[in-house]
Amino acid sequence: MSTSLTQCNRPVTAGRQMDASSIVTPIVIPAVNLGDTSRLVSIEMDLKKVKKPHFQFTDLAYNKSKGFMLIKDDGLASDYNIVYKVISGGVVNGKKYPGFTYTDGTGKNIGFKYSFALNPNEEHGSSTNVTSWPQIMEIVSKGHSMMNHTLFHGGTDKLKAIKDAEKNLWNHTHYRMTEIAIPSNDEGFVETGLQLGYHLITSEFGEPIPDGNNDPGNENVSWGSVIPVKTQNFNKVLISRSNLGDQWNPKELIDAKKYVDYVFDHPQKDKKLIGAAFSHGPFGDKNEGAEIFYDFINYIKNHPANRDSAWMTSSKELMDYMKTKAKVKVVKEHYDPATGKYHITLDMNAVDPNVIYRNMSLMVDGGEISNVKATGTNDVTFNAKTGLINIYKTDRSKVRDPFKDKLPPQISKISYKGNTITILYDIPVKQSKSAGYEIPGNKVLALKGSGKVWQLLMQNPVTDKQTFFYRMQRGDASQADDPSFRVCTYAGSPLVKGN
């Protein structure tokens, strides 16, 4: 006997013991609207009172000065029945809620967005306790986000926990998750998530083992449940999040409102803060939950420090805006004095393919704008008084199928005999550090091997009560012919006696 681990994106080999329930097979769902798939965005406007025209992208969408990224965990039925309907408009407990909007700075109403961290396992196709696949698709169609909360609230194989969730949601909705809400403070997801292309990771970040976040000074974590947009490195957004409480009773509402005040009145608000907070509720068993949740959202909308200055964004909308702004190329900027036309052309080719909301907000200085036209977009709005132009562009055509992703090496078998643990990788690896491996209650003396087969020499005989850890932030195991593909974390995998 030996421990056999299910692989992601690898063919099943003969004789390998597999967990059939965890194998995700592609299915066919209705086609989705791809949006505007143009590579180039062209903007043309008339300018008056011209000095020296130029433009810049705004720090936050719609040139807002602050914002909120609110999250609800676990994909419960109340995601749809309460939160979605209160936010986007609908009937809850016999009462009609009109939904919440703010403006884009030009008069166009934008719906408040929410983020839903879910475990997209097959319970969503069979249980009334969680959101159904059609409900999830409806939520996404309104611009809300789905965050990866792993398939079953964690797992020892961190790559598999992330990728199986990602693939199964794609299976049923063709929505690809690009942000992670780590279950509790489960270790190993930060480095694994970053390796797999996740740039926003939210958690309690409490694990004792450094996982890309507990570096000296904790410089990689945005503590205090706010993202300082002006100084944030958006290649690595590790954000703790405030817990708004789950019951949504009057006492919790008081604390939730204090959090809103904290974001609006924060001493570093000049950094254009995005507040990050979450809850598991409100649940559907108490009618007061919907009303108190409505009161909370209404408090944000009508806060004295808001005055339509807050971006009510989702995790994906936030990250897509930042990723678009970072990679879009200005290929033409020209003002013609003879015609008064100011022309800007932007190239989207370098933007991450998994970015679907390619919206941009820019401010034009050095003249009064009018008659703004754009091609390669879904819509354009402008404010002649402030010089704000908003480009709306959704493009789903370039999103990668997660079933076709190239993945790093994975461990397929772990077995022990006496003082030796044998590790079988599915493809050849190179490594030199034994520090990445740990067997609690035992000590690694040496690492040896090559290609697919490696062995750990332990100080004491191994037992089946011990567990196996490989921490990628401590080790250097990587694909033999491509060291950029590093082996991801395994935390607490079982050990079984081999032959």
Salt bridges, closest charged atoms under 4 A:
ASP36 OD1 - LYS393 NZ 2.82
ASP46 OD1 - LYS341 NZ 2.75
ASP59 OD2 - LYS230 NZ 3.52
ASP59 OD2 - LYS272 NZ 2.90
ASP73 OD2 - HIS149 NE2 3.79
ASP73 OD2 - ARG241 NH2 2.73
ASP74 OD1 - HIS149 NE2 3.15
ASP74 OD1 - HIS153 NE2 2.92
ASP74 OD2 - HIS280 NE2 3.66
ASP79 OD1 - LYS72 NZ 2.55
GLU122 OE2 - HIS172 NE2 3.02
ASP164 OD2 - LYS160 NZ 2.53
ASP164 OD1 - LYS167 NZ 3.87
GLU166 OE2 - LYS163 NZ 2.62
GLU166 OE2 - ARG176 NH2 3.02
ASP186 OD1 - LYS158 NZ 3.18
GLU187 OE1 - ARG471 NE 2.81
GLU191 OE1 - ARG486 NH1 3.65
ASP246 OD1 - HIS280 ND1 3.34
ASP261 OD1 - HIS303 NE2 2.76
GLU291 OE2 - LYS95 NZ 2.83
ASP295 OD1 - LYS257 NZ 3.38
ASP308 OD2 - LYS64 NZ 3.55
ASP320 OD1 - LYS316 NZ 3.28
ASP347 OD1 - ARG39 NE 2.85
ASP365 OD2 - HIS54 NE2 3.70
GLU368 OE2 - LYS49 NZ 3.36
ASP379 OD2 - LYS108 NZ 2.86
ASP395 OD2 - LYS398 NZ 2.41
ASP405 OD2 - LYS163 NZ 2.67
ASP405 OD2 - ARG176 NH2 2.50
ASP426 OD2 - ARG10 NE 2.18
GLU438 OE1 - ARG471 NH1 2.43
ASP482 OD2 - LYS406 NZ 3.77
